[in-house]
Amino acid sequence: MADPKSVCVFCGAQNSIPKVHIDAGKVIGKKLAEKNITMVYGGGDCGLMGAVANESMKNGGHVVGVFPMALKNIENEHGGLSEIIIVEGMHERKKIMFDRSDALIVLPGGFGTLDEMFEVITWKQIGLHTKPIVIFNHEGYWDHLAILMESIIIKGFARPETRSFYRVVTTIDEVFDAMQV
């Protein structure tokens, strides 16, 4: 098993989140740079996504942002990335982020993060890819989500093998171990 060459990072764009998540995101950004793994993400300059991207770049990492024009009035695209791809809408954004990545990491985030995560799990469920999907349950952030996902499987709304399509981890080292390709 080897480190992926590029990783898509799904995470929140809100600035008003606990500092503990920002700090963990910075460690992930730094490790991506140190391992020479290209970071692909939504292209914003705010919240956890901006913190991870900034820390990766600060440590010599290559960061690719995919920013949709649909968000222009809500947030700003990051002005200092290695590469920025401007797209019309959210669907195109998610497809490009996915296509440019060998593995996917889900950090704490909101409804957009959940949308991105469930889409790539669904794609894996129907056989469109085999990329590792790692959900970083930092400080228990995704505890209730993990319970819901298990309940969906237990109640028969997803096949038991769905459990193997993603890994829920609690440490940064586990994040990097779980995304080996």
BAGU-672102 format. One record per residue (C-alpha): residue in one letter; chain; x, y, z. Coordinates in pm, whole numbers, plus 50000, padded with zeros to 5 digits. Layout:
+------+------+-------+-------+-------+
! code ! unit !    px !    py !    pz !
+------+------+-------+-------+-------+
!    A !    A !     X !     Y !     Z !
...
+------+------+-------+-------+-------+
# end
This chain:
+------+------+-------+-------+-------+
! code ! unit !    px !    py !    pz !
+------+------+-------+-------+-------+
!    M !    A ! 50000 ! 50000 ! 50000 !
!    A !    A ! 50121 ! 50348 ! 49915 !
!    D !    A ! 50019 ! 50703 ! 49986 !
!    P !    A ! 49782 ! 50845 ! 49726 !
!    K !    A ! 49922 ! 51110 ! 49492 !
!    S !    A ! 49619 ! 51336 ! 49544 !
!    V !    A ! 49348 ! 51357 ! 49807 !
!    C !    A ! 49013 ! 51532 ! 49798 !
!    V !    A ! 48933 ! 51702 ! 50129 !
!    F !    A ! 48566 ! 51767 ! 50209 !
!    C !    A ! 48516 ! 51998 ! 50506 !
!    G !    A ! 48336 ! 52303 ! 50641 !
!    A !    A ! 48368 ! 52659 ! 50518 !
!    Q !    A ! 48228 ! 52837 ! 50823 !
!    N !    A ! 48463 ! 53056 ! 51027 !
!    S !    A ! 48273 ! 53023 ! 51355 !
!    I !    A ! 48383 ! 52666 ! 51432 !
!    P !    A ! 48578 ! 52542 ! 51736 !
!    K !    A ! 48953 ! 52608 ! 51713 !
!    V !    A ! 49024 ! 52243 ! 51795 !
!    H !    A ! 48896 ! 52144 ! 51448 !
!    I !    A ! 49101 ! 52418 ! 51279 !
!    D !    A ! 49413 ! 52295 ! 51460 !
!    A !    A ! 49355 ! 51934 ! 51350 !
!    G !    A ! 49290 ! 52050 ! 50993 !
!    K !    A ! 49620 ! 52235 ! 50993 !
!    V !    A ! 49802 ! 51918 ! 51098 !
!    I !    A ! 49637 ! 51731 ! 50810 !
!    G !    A ! 49731 ! 52007 ! 50565 !
!    K !    A ! 50092 ! 52000 ! 50684 !
!    K !    A ! 50110 ! 51619 ! 50658 !
!    L !    A ! 49968 ! 51628 ! 50305 !
!    A !    A ! 50247 ! 51867 ! 50207 !
!    E !    A ! 50515 ! 51664 ! 50386 !
!    K !    A ! 50401 ! 51348 ! 50207 !
!    N !    A ! 50392 ! 51531 ! 49873 !
!    I !    A ! 50020 ! 51458 ! 49834 !
!    T !    A ! 49827 ! 51709 ! 49625 !
!    M !    A ! 49525 ! 51846 ! 49809 !
!    V !    A ! 49208 ! 51894 ! 49605 !
!    Y !    A ! 48922 ! 52080 ! 49769 !
!    G !    A ! 48637 ! 52326 ! 49715 !
!    G !    A ! 48860 ! 52628 ! 49663 !
!    G !    A ! 48733 ! 52856 ! 49940 !
!    D !    A ! 48947 ! 53074 ! 50163 !
!    C !    A ! 48741 ! 53040 ! 50481 !
!    G !    A ! 48671 ! 52802 ! 50767 !
!    L !    A ! 48831 ! 52463 ! 50798 !
!    M !    A ! 48880 ! 52433 ! 50422 !
!    G !    A ! 49087 ! 52750 ! 50412 !
!    A !    A ! 49291 ! 52642 ! 50716 !
!    V !    A ! 49381 ! 52303 ! 50567 !
!    A !    A ! 49470 ! 52456 ! 50229 !
!    N !    A ! 49676 ! 52737 ! 50382 !
!    E !    A ! 49874 ! 52501 ! 50603 !
!    S !    A ! 49946 ! 52267 ! 50312 !
!    M !    A ! 50071 ! 52556 ! 50097 !
!    K !    A ! 50269 ! 52705 ! 50387 !
!    N !    A ! 50456 ! 52374 ! 50402 !
!    G !    A ! 50524 ! 52353 ! 50028 !
!    G !    A ! 50218 ! 52152 ! 49929 !
!    H !    A ! 50038 ! 52162 ! 49595 !
!    V !    A ! 49674 ! 52267 ! 49644 !
!    V !    A ! 49404 ! 52259 ! 49378 !
!    G !    A ! 49079 ! 52444 ! 49444 !
!    V !    A ! 48758 ! 52393 ! 49246 !
!    F !    A ! 48534 ! 52692 ! 49305 !
!    P !    A ! 48179 ! 52725 ! 49168 !
!    M !    A ! 48044 ! 53060 ! 49049 !
!    A !    A ! 47723 ! 52971 ! 49236 !
!    L !    A ! 47907 ! 53048 ! 49563 !
!    K !    A ! 48039 ! 53390 ! 49453 !
!    N !    A ! 47796 ! 53582 ! 49676 !
!    I !    A ! 47844 ! 53349 ! 49974 !
!    E !    A ! 48221 ! 53302 ! 49999 !
!    N !    A ! 48537 ! 53391 ! 49810 !
!    E !    A ! 48766 ! 53166 ! 49616 !
!    H !    A ! 49114 ! 53135 ! 49757 !
!    G !    A ! 49348 ! 53377 ! 49579 !
!    G !    A ! 49678 ! 53204 ! 49652 !
!    L !    A ! 49638 ! 52842 ! 49550 !
!    S !    A ! 49871 ! 52638 ! 49332 !
!    E !    A ! 49579 ! 52597 ! 49092 !
!    I !    A ! 49220 ! 52727 ! 49091 !
!    I !    A ! 48952 ! 52589 ! 48864 !
!    I !    A ! 48640 ! 52805 ! 48833 !
!    V !    A ! 48325 ! 52613 ! 48740 !
!    E !    A ! 47960 ! 52706 ! 48695 !
!    G !    A ! 47792 ! 52488 ! 48956 !
!    M !    A ! 47819 ! 52244 ! 49241 !
!    H !    A ! 47779 ! 51924 ! 49035 !
!    E !    A ! 48070 ! 52011 ! 48810 !
!    R !    A ! 48276 ! 52105 ! 49117 !
!    K !    A ! 48219 ! 51770 ! 49286 !
!    K !    A ! 48294 ! 51573 ! 48969 !
!    I !    A ! 48625 ! 51755 ! 48909 !
!    M !    A ! 48727 ! 51722 ! 49274 !
!    F !    A ! 48652 ! 51351 ! 49257 !
!    D !    A ! 48826 ! 51299 ! 48922 !
!    R !    A ! 49143 ! 51475 ! 49041 !
!    S !    A ! 49174 ! 51260 ! 49357 !
!    D !    A ! 49298 ! 50912 ! 49447 !
!    A !    A ! 49135 ! 50914 ! 49793 !
!    L !    A ! 48877 ! 51122 ! 49981 !
!    I !    A ! 48886 ! 51257 ! 50336 !
!    V !    A ! 48579 ! 51391 ! 50516 !
!    L !    A ! 48664 ! 51636 ! 50795 !
!    P !    A ! 48408 ! 51811 ! 51016 !
!    G !    A ! 48168 ! 52018 ! 50810 !
!    G !    A ! 47808 ! 52105 ! 50742 !
!    F !    A ! 47540 ! 52010 ! 50494 !
!    G !    A ! 47764 ! 52065 ! 50190 !
!    T !    A ! 48023 ! 51830 ! 50338 !
!    L !    A ! 47753 ! 51569 ! 50398 !
!    D !    A ! 47630 ! 51610 ! 50040 !
!    E !    A ! 47980 ! 51553 ! 49905 !
!    M !    A ! 48042 ! 51254 ! 50131 !
!    F !    A ! 47714 ! 51078 ! 50059 !
!    E !    A ! 47758 ! 51127 ! 49686 !
!    V !    A ! 48098 ! 50956 ! 49677 !
!    I !    A ! 47976 ! 50675 ! 49904 !
!    T !    A ! 47677 ! 50627 ! 49672 !
!    W !    A ! 47907 ! 50623 ! 49369 !
!    K !    A ! 48116 ! 50355 ! 49540 !
!    Q !    A ! 47804 ! 50160 ! 49636 !
!    I !    A ! 47696 ! 50135 ! 49271 !
!    G !    A ! 48045 ! 50042 ! 49153 !
!    L !    A ! 48163 ! 50368 ! 48995 !
!    H !    A ! 48490 ! 50374 ! 49192 !
!    T !    A ! 48703 ! 50199 ! 49454 !
!    K !    A ! 48877 ! 50502 ! 49606 !
!    P !    A ! 48928 ! 50506 ! 49983 !
!    I !    A ! 48679 ! 50725 ! 50171 !
!    V !    A ! 48793 ! 50826 ! 50520 !
!    I !    A ! 48564 ! 51001 ! 50766 !
!    F !    A ! 48767 ! 51179 ! 51034 !
!    N !    A ! 48551 ! 51169 ! 51346 !
!    H !    A ! 48757 ! 51435 ! 51520 !
!    E !    A ! 48655 ! 51496 ! 51881 !
!    G !    A ! 48341 ! 51286 ! 51818 !
!    Y !    A ! 48211 ! 51531 ! 51558 !
!    W !    A ! 48061 ! 51255 ! 51340 !
!    D !    A ! 47941 ! 51025 ! 51624 !
!    H !    A ! 47573 ! 51070 ! 51542 !
!    L !    A ! 47638 ! 51033 ! 51170 !
!    A !    A ! 47820 ! 50702 ! 51228 !
!    I !    A ! 47521 ! 50580 ! 51435 !
!    L !    A ! 47280 ! 50686 ! 51159 !
!    M !    A ! 47488 ! 50515 ! 50890 !
!    E !    A ! 47498 ! 50193 ! 51093 !
!    S !    A ! 47122 ! 50216 ! 51150 !
!    I !    A ! 47063 ! 50250 ! 50774 !
!    I !    A ! 47254 ! 49925 ! 50725 !
!    I !    A ! 47095 ! 49740 ! 51020 !
!    K !    A ! 46744 ! 49834 ! 50903 !
!    G !    A ! 46816 ! 49703 ! 50556 !
!    F !    A ! 46824 ! 50031 ! 50362 !
!    A !    A ! 47185 ! 49958 ! 50261 !
!    R !    A ! 47364 ! 49627 ! 50215 !
!    P !    A ! 47598 ! 49511 ! 50494 !
!    E !    A ! 47899 ! 49539 ! 50259 !
!    T !    A ! 47837 ! 49915 ! 50253 !
!    R !    A ! 48034 ! 49925 ! 50580 !
!    S !    A ! 48347 ! 49845 ! 50379 !
!    F !    A ! 48303 ! 50144 ! 50147 !
!    Y !    A ! 48425 ! 50396 ! 50405 !
!    R !    A ! 48625 ! 50408 ! 50728 !
!    V !    A ! 48544 ! 50617 ! 51030 !
!    V !    A ! 48862 ! 50705 ! 51220 !
!    T !    A ! 48944 ! 50918 ! 51522 !
!    T !    A ! 49312 ! 51009 ! 51486 !
!    I !    A ! 49516 ! 51188 ! 51222 !
!    D !    A ! 49749 ! 50889 ! 51189 !
!    E !    A ! 49446 ! 50668 ! 51117 !
!    V !    A ! 49335 ! 50915 ! 50848 !
!    F !    A ! 49662 ! 50865 ! 50662 !
!    D !    A ! 49669 ! 50488 ! 50721 !
!    A !    A ! 49310 ! 50445 ! 50597 !
!    M !    A ! 49360 ! 50633 ! 50270 !
!    Q !    A ! 49641 ! 50409 ! 50147 !
!    V !    A ! 49583 ! 50299 ! 49787 !
+------+------+-------+-------+-------+
# end
